[in-house]
Amino acid sequence: MDPLTLDALDRQLAHALQVDGRAPFSQIAAVLGTSDRTIARRYRRLRSAGALRVVGLPHAAALGHVDWLVRMRCTPDAAVPVAAALARRADTSWVTLLSGGTEINCITRTRAHADESELLLQKLPRTPRVTAVTAHCVLRAVAGTSGWPGRTAALDPDQVAALSPEPEAATPPGEPVTLSTADNQLLTALAKDGRASNPALAAATGWSETTVRRRIEQLRRGNVIYFDVDVEPALFGHTAEAALWLTVAPAALTAVSRALAAHPQIGYAAAITGPANIAGSVICRDLDELYEYLADGIGSLDGVSRAETAPIVRRVKGAGTLLVP
């Protein structure tokens, strides 16, 4: 298929990987009623085309880290190079160009108690062409934590149950996990390829394959790492994306958050600090659907006093490590 499009089996594969990013192809094939070879071929095709990638990532809180949403306004000639510089950093994700190329959004991660040399804004690119910078602490993810609904609608409940790993144990709040050097090497490899083979991960860490397999399971069960799928919404027929900021009355914050979690147009949303106390991404089929969602979906929510949107014109980096040719 050229240009690349997704058929029904591709969509099922993407959904299956969202359920369990490291599920064996044999298990996925059995659930989808096809062959291992077909599933492996489909995955390699999508992966090599840059259309789909599984990434393994740590939860911020488990490591004693904090995520920040950073908004940068800049002159049009500065947006692309500044975004590229941000994308190359290991501590950034979801670097996007907004508003026709005059604004950059990204998520950056810091230690919860950083010293002066690690202050957040000191780490950002410095240029007079950046005209404004604001940083907002991410307090809690409220929607999209299991993947954008547009890519998680291809499997029925029985298929999802057959692919789901055993539920992770509820971990009570405690001291942040301390990672070893080999753990960090493991996470670095998984951020590039969440489906990296156990032999490849063993080579990266110096562990045996058995130790790699056991350690990944420990980190998953301890809610230290999770697996996500990077995929372009346009491949699902959704071509209108926008960043969204909502100003919500504090008493309505929980109710609005629960409502957003049920909206299929919301790719992700989180409660944040600042004048707007919820930020998220909206994914629609076209601009007309985006208008209808803002007017009817957001407009119907009690407690929302202000809504700001900015079209996403380019995603420079997703959840995982930027892959530089």
PyMOL commands that set and color helices and strands:
alter all, ss='L'
color gray80, all
select helices_A, chain A and resi 8-19+25-32+36-48+61-63+76-87+116-118+120-123+149-151+157-163+181-192+198-205+209-221+233-236+250-261+287-298
alter helices_A, ss='H'
color red, helices_A
select strands_A, chain A and resi 52-58+65-74+92-98+103-111+130-143+225-231+240-248+266-272+278-284+304-317
alter strands_A, ss='S'
color yellow, strands_A
deselect
rebuild
show_as cartoon
